[in-house]
Amino acid sequence: MADHDHFYPKSLLERQREDFLTSSIPSIDARKKTLLRMKKMLLEQEADFMQSLLLDMGRPAFEAFSFEIAVLLNEIDYVVKHLEKWIKSTRSRHLKFGYVETIDKIRNPYGCVLIISPWNYPLQLALMPAISALASGNRCVIKPSEHAPATSELLKKLISQTFPPEQLAVVTGDVQTAKILTSLPFDLIFFTGSEQVGKNVAQQAAKQLTPMILELGGKNPCIIDETGFSKAAIQEVVWGKFLNAGQTCIAPDTLYVHQSIYEKTLSEISTTLSSFYGDQPENSDDYGRICHVKNFEKIINFMGQGDVWHGGTHDAENLFIAPTVVTDIKPGSAILQEEIFGPVLPVIPYADLETLLSKHVIQRDALTAYLFSENKKHIRLFKHHMLSTTVSVNQVIHHAANPHVPFGGIGRSGHGSYHGKAGFQSCSYEKTAYQAHHYKNVQDKFPPYTDKDMDVVKKFRKWLL
């Protein structure tokens, strides 16, 4: 039956829910075996996955392995190693007036989780949430992006060969398929994508009162103050911005540079771009392509809203846009308001960090925020000002591959987090078993109440409740 058929997703969910409700919660060993089965799939099908990523994104082999496959393998290893500790229940006892209470707490899976993944990292962002969900004992349905068809179809094929559908399944299709899926009564929805689509998914989820984890984008600011300039810093910024042709949700969106180092920063960016991708980046084996036409057209429009300092060449037929730096942005331009999500870097000079932050031109709740500085006062000021769940100093991107660091947004950049223990906790809830052993029958807690009873409550409140 076609994936877009309304009855297929519904019957799949019913099958997963029935299995979840009639089976015991998966043991630690069962969950580990499930994750290791996924690891084996990734290792055995590595070449096929890298080929599909090349077809969908023009993804260079190094990027495809490092940021799609390796991070998943590392996540599985980390979760398998720590899962037993995370699952372990806790017990506490407390003496009360007339009874002893025993409180047992354990993490329970939600049940059936829907994962809607985007096109920019079509393998990683489909399976990373699934690792968290499966580690927590859930069943999963993954809806990958239709804009990465080769990876989506390969994922569907391999998942169906590796896992029973009542445990993990892939449903392919377009926007209509996503609408059908989000209208169904899943127990948790995990969405990664744009802010606007996230709002639509959240509205659908609200009709079912379904909890959500939203991983959205935003205009991640990157600032280099007067103490932060170095060749290494510029290499870091350029690498993070133009990785995956700029189509990374945590890429530096806009670069703000102190006016005293503005000119040499621009010069060093050009030098670095040439050393990374050559003078003809369209011939570089290390530079990707734009995923689809709509994003290509949006980026080209952004490019015309300032003066091109470096790059600017593009080829619509091959969805190629050269790494581009723009300066002298026109006030009120869309490139200053909207997430760029492509290989165009606006570079804007500023005179004073505190003034820059106070002007509200920087999105305080961006998915992440970057500062290059050796000034402790500036670092403290930046950390205090930004609301982002991750504030990174003197590096970009790397924190997102660290399972010790929760990955997630706040405000316009989403809510909820995952990776490592954070993912296990987000895909499960705390279940409490409360038991009381009465050693004394206390009649004064029952009506009718007297003034004496009130006096006793006030005097012994800590032991009564």
Salt bridges, closest charged atoms under 4 A:
ASP3 OD2 - LYS156 NZ 3.05
ASP19 OD2 - ARG139 NH2 2.50
GLU44 OE2 - LYS40 NZ 3.92
GLU68 OE2 - ARG59 NH1 2.67
ASP77 OD1 - LYS39 NZ 2.78
ASP104 OD1 - ARG91 NE 2.61
GLU146 OE1 - LYS143 NZ 3.27
GLU166 OE1 - ARG15 NH2 3.29
ASP187 OD2 - ARG17 NH2 2.82
GLU195 OE2 - LYS199 NZ 3.68
ASP225 OD2 - HIS378 ND1 2.84
GLU226 OE1 - HIS258 NE2 3.88
GLU236 OE2 - HIS398 NE2 3.46
ASP253 OD1 - LYS219 NZ 2.48
ASP365 OD1 - ARG412 NH2 3.03
